[in-house]
């Protein structure tokens, strides 16, 4: 197997893991917000707004660690996704075609 293909799968797997970590962090932040709210004003676990969760968590937990970790996980997922996209559409076609 060519090294470009292996690198693509490694970076794509890292991007997928980062996206899953981001999703789990958002669900955790929703849980932390709902813990401090009453029954009628809780944020639902599905169909919530990313920016609303970010803002509410920042108001309730000004020194909360999840915001920092969410930024890092989102950045890494995006970076690894862009790198895997570049490998797939930028580097692989050079090696896939036979040279003349």
C-alpha positions as CSV (number, residue, x, y, z in Angstrom):
1,X,0.0,0.0,0.0
2,X,1.3,3.5,-0.8
3,X,2.3,5.8,2.0
4,X,-0.2,8.5,0.8
5,X,-3.1,6.1,1.3
6,X,-1.9,5.2,4.8
7,X,-1.5,8.8,5.7
8,X,-4.9,9.6,4.4
9,X,-6.5,7.0,6.6
10,X,-4.5,8.1,9.6
11,X,-5.5,11.7,9.2
12,X,-9.1,10.9,8.4
13,X,-9.3,8.7,11.5
14,X,-7.9,11.5,13.6
15,X,-10.4,13.9,12.1
16,X,-13.3,11.5,12.8
17,X,-12.0,11.0,16.4
18,X,-11.8,14.8,16.9
19,X,-15.3,15.2,15.6
20,X,-16.6,12.5,18.0
21,X,-14.8,14.2,20.9
22,X,-16.3,17.5,20.0
23,X,-19.8,16.0,20.0
24,X,-19.2,14.3,23.3
25,X,-17.9,17.5,24.8
26,X,-21.0,19.4,23.6
27,X,-23.3,16.7,25.2
28,X,-21.3,17.0,28.4
29,X,-21.7,20.8,28.4
30,X,-25.4,20.5,27.9
31,X,-25.5,18.1,30.9
32,X,-23.6,20.6,33.0
33,X,-25.9,23.4,32.0
34,X,-29.0,21.3,32.7
35,X,-27.8,20.4,36.1
36,X,-28.0,24.0,37.2
37,X,-31.4,24.7,35.6
38,X,-34.9,23.8,36.6
39,X,-37.0,21.2,34.8
40,X,-38.8,23.6,32.5
41,X,-35.9,25.6,31.2
42,X,-33.4,22.8,30.3
43,X,-31.7,22.5,27.0
44,X,-32.6,19.4,25.1
45,X,-29.8,17.0,24.2
46,X,-30.9,16.9,20.6
47,X,-31.8,20.0,18.5
48,X,-29.7,22.4,20.5
49,X,-27.7,25.4,19.2
50,X,-23.9,25.2,19.4
51,X,-23.6,28.9,20.1
52,X,-26.3,28.8,22.8
53,X,-24.5,26.0,24.6
54,X,-21.2,27.9,24.3
55,X,-22.7,31.1,25.7
56,X,-24.7,29.4,28.6
57,X,-21.8,27.3,29.7
58,X,-19.6,30.4,29.7
59,X,-22.1,32.3,31.9
60,X,-22.5,29.4,34.4
61,X,-18.9,28.2,34.5
62,X,-16.6,31.2,33.7
63,X,-13.5,29.1,34.5
64,X,-14.9,25.9,33.0
65,X,-12.4,23.5,31.4
66,X,-14.8,22.2,28.8
67,X,-14.7,25.4,26.7
68,X,-11.0,25.2,26.3
69,X,-11.0,21.5,25.5
70,X,-13.8,22.0,23.0
71,X,-11.9,24.7,21.1
72,X,-8.8,22.4,20.9
73,X,-10.9,19.4,19.8
74,X,-12.7,21.4,17.1
75,X,-9.4,22.9,15.9
76,X,-7.7,19.5,15.7
77,X,-10.7,17.9,13.9
78,X,-10.8,20.7,11.4
79,X,-7.0,20.6,10.8
80,X,-6.9,16.9,10.4
81,X,-9.9,16.9,8.1
82,X,-8.3,19.5,5.9
83,X,-5.0,17.6,5.8
84,X,-6.8,14.4,4.8
85,X,-8.8,16.3,2.2
86,X,-5.5,17.6,0.8
87,X,-3.9,14.2,0.8
88,X,-6.9,12.7,-1.0
89,X,-7.4,15.4,-3.6
90,X,-3.9,17.0,-3.7
91,X,-1.3,14.3,-3.2
92,X,-2.9,11.0,-4.1
93,X,-3.8,11.8,-7.8
94,X,-0.1,12.5,-8.5
95,X,0.8,9.0,-7.5
96,X,-2.3,7.2,-8.7
97,X,-1.6,8.0,-12.4
98,X,1.2,6.0,-14.1
99,X,4.1,8.2,-14.9
100,X,5.3,8.4,-18.6
